[in-house]
């Protein structure tokens, strides 16, 4: 059995390496994710200035000003430093919120897929109710109730993602719960928890992991939107969303204040989407089969 598991893991690893060798977009996405993550981690060391330092004598200096590569904002703060520090918030919210979403969604999907009857019906109705709300509207409602803070933004974004993870996990559980090895475990007297977490969960996580990579980009975009609307991380803490919001008043004469953080959001979301597409191609057996035929 361990040998079979090792062979399966080796095939998956080879499939991932093969996809990233063949696909330029997947490789580009992986590189972008790595670069942006490193920027976020090393922000205290690579930011040229303190992102909170005000200097009204250099308000709205254009890009290329000596000492201020991307210019300054309306308060004379270095825009490059604020974007670098803002990446920490975006990456943190993206990863933690997706973790919350995958944790909640996995539990709900696992229970809804394993049990029949009342439990399944109640959980399915809960998933349907949550997924009916537009993601941004639901996140706005949760943050409005909890208050604008980074912790509350993570919770709000995570809750909005949970129903989608629940659907993916439930679909995977439904496809494997009738298999012989699951029936054998039930016949041997294995507890429900053991069957769910030892036999069903490992087979249900592949799709969830791939979707998690794509969800990080969506979480970053949702956080930026909340911050833009004033319901995200409150100023003066720099986030890409509130930098764009602060710069929108000066869009005509100082467009760089809005353009550069907007580009940071776009590049980051594209990076995670390209990376997620590459993982999906590598881990989906049907897609691997199509590539082999070609």
C-alpha positions, 0 to 999 in steps of 0.5 A: 500500500505505501508503495502504491501511494508513493507511485501515485505521488510521483505521478502527480509530481511528474504531472505538475512538473510537466505542465509547468514545463509546457505551459508558459502561462502557468510558469509565469503565474508561479513566478509572479506568485513567488515574486509578490510573496517575497516582496510581501515578506521582505517589505521592511527591508526593501521599501525605500521609505516609511510608508506612513511618513508625511512630507507636504513639501513633496505632494504628488511628485510624478514618477521618476522624481529622485528618491521616489521611483513611482512618485508620491501621493497627496500626503507626500508619502512614497508610493512605491513604499506604500505599494510594497507594504500594501502587498503584505495586507493583500497576501495575508488576507488572500491566504488566511481568508482562503484558509478560512473558506476551505476549512469551513467549506470542507467540513460542510461539504464532507458532512453534506456528502457523507450523511443523508436525510435531514443533515444533508438537506439542511446543509445543502439549503445553507450552501444554496442560501449563501451562494445566492448572495453576490460575493461582494454584497455578502462580504459588505454585509459581514464587514458592516456588522463586524466593523472594518478591521483586517481580522473581520475582512478575513472572516468576511471573505472566508465566509463568502468562499466557503459555499464554493469549497463545500460544493467541490468537496461534496461532489468529490465525496459523493463520487467515492463514498460508494466505492468498495474500500469505503463500504469495506471500512463501514463493514469492518465497524469503522467510525463515521469520523474515521471513514470521513477523514481517513478515507473520504477527505484525502480523495476530496481535497484535490479539487479544493486545493486547486480551487484554493489557488484560484480563490486567493486572487479572488480574495485579494480582489475582494479585500481591495474592493472593501478597502476602496469602499472604506470597509476594509483595513482602515487608513493610514495602514496602506492597502492597495484598495485604500491607496486607489481610493485615496488617489481617485480624487486626483485621477486627472492630474496625478493618475499614478497614485491610482494606476500603480496600485491598480496594476499591482492588484491586476498582476497579482490576481493574474498570477494566482489565476495562471498558477491555479490553472497550471495546477488544475491541468496537472492534477485533473486526470481527465486533462492529463489524459487529453494532453497524452492523446495530443 
